[in-house]
């Protein structure tokens, strides 16, 4: 296991590696926490009003609807693994209320640079111009956080680690060839 990266397995061939990976993962399986899903009327109205879209998978809304997940998202050191920093940015975009979201929306320069936003007790909105892969990374984050308890200690990447990663030349190059 590579800290803040994931699982790496090796075997004689791909079938054995796949079986080994599945055996390890089955030992680690945790059931996701249930969260109260709210009616989507408010999030749908916001999507139209802000010219954004809903995420491709409704589970992503748990980032805003599940209190524990939201609290981990709004933490200043909210980045858990490198791809999260690359796709979602140096910290998770969260707001505590529609009023806070409206204040950001009034500042068009700031709002135009938001690829997604997690809204407490409402859900998640994604920019219509968001990069490919953002929904998958948001879903990954939602799936991870739904399996972490509120009092669990998390090993976030430091701001320095995130900064170095985002400023790393191979990463900058990789982003230009997507």
Secondary structure, DSSP 8 states (H G I E B T S, - for coil): -BTTTB-----SSHHHHHHHHHHHHHHH-----------THHHHHHHHHHTEEE-SSGGGGHHHHSHHHHHHHHSTT---SHHHHHHH-SS--EESSHHHHHHHHHSHHHHHT-SEEEETTTEEEEETT--TTHHHHHHHHHHHHTTS-TT-------HHHHHHHHT-HHHHHHHHT-
